[in-house]
Every structure is written in C-alpha cells, then in structure tokens.
C-alpha cells in the first residue's frame, strides 16, 4: 500500500493536539480527518506506531494492520515531534 503523505502529515498534526493525559481513538482521529479513508488512517497509524513516531495504547486485539479503530493514541514520540517540526509549515509542505 502506498503512503498518503497528506494523511500522514494530518495525523501528526492532530495527534499533537491531544491534551496531556488524554487519548484519542483511531476512530475519532478518522472523524477529524474524514477526507481520508479509514484504511489510510489505520495503515499510517500502524506504521507510525511500529516506527516509534506515535505511542498507541490498548493493543489488545489485532487485525492485519495491528491497530484497530478503538485503540487509543496517547501522543507523539520525540521522533514524531522532530518529524512534524520538519513538515509543519504549509510553505514547506506545499
């Protein structure tokens, strides 16, 4: 599957908004960025989790993508913040 770069950037931007001590389910994240498919969101969240860009909790059940819609995203990792800082600006991105 090809990575949707716009979706990946939006995921990092949305995860950064999660207040300290709170979480965001993958399903709620998808609602916030509904212009992308749930398959794209699940694929990218799984990839970001595996590569340590995000911290995902409640991995009690798995599908082919390792992350279910009800899994909770806690926050960006240090690696995630560094990556987001490189692509945050619309001028750089576009």
N, C-alpha and C positions, 0 to 999 in steps of 0.2 A: 504494500500500500504506500502511496506517495504521501509525504507530509504536506499538509496545507499550512504554509508558513504564516498566512494571515491569522488562521485559527490558533496556531501555536503562540503567536505574539499576544493575541487577545486573552488566551488562557493565563499567560504570565501576568498581564495587566490586571485581570480580575482576581487572581489568587493574591496578588499583592494587597488588594483592598480588604482582605479578610481581617477583621479586628483581632488583636492578640487575645488568645484564649478561646476563640471561636473556631468553627469549622464550616466548610461548605461542601455539600454533597456534589457528586459529579452531575447528578440530575439537575440540581439548582444552578450549577455552573452552566450547564447546557441551556437552561432557560434564559440566563443572562446574555448568552452569545448564540441565540437561536438561529442566526443566519447560517450557522454551520451544522452539519449533521451530527447526530449522537455518535455515529461511528467514528467520525473525525475526532470528536472530543475524547472519546474513550481511548482511541489509538494514541493520541498525543499525551493524554494524562498518564497512560501506561508507560509510554516511552520516557516521559519526564520523570516518572517515579523510579523506573529502572536505572536511569542515568543520574539520579540524585539532584534533579532540579526542583522537585516538589517533595513534600512529606505527605503521604497518603496513609490514613488510619483505617481500621476496621476491615482489614483484608481477610474476612472470614470465609468468603466464598469466591470462587473463581469462574471465569468463562475463558474463552480463547484469548482474551485480551488481558487477563489477570486483574482487571479492575471492573467492578460493577457500578451501576449508576448510584447505588446507595452508599458507596464508600465515601469517606469524608476526607477532604483535602484540608490539611492543617495550615500549611504555609509554604512559602518558597524556601529553598535551602540557600546557603551562601552562594553556591554555584548558580542557582536560579536568579538571585538578585544581580549578580555580576553580568549574567547574560542579558537580563532585562535592561540594565543600565546601558548596554551597548546598542539596543534596538528601540529604546523608549521613544525617542524623538520622531515625530511624524516626518520631519525633514530628512532624517537619515533613512527611515523606513521606506518612504516613497521615493 
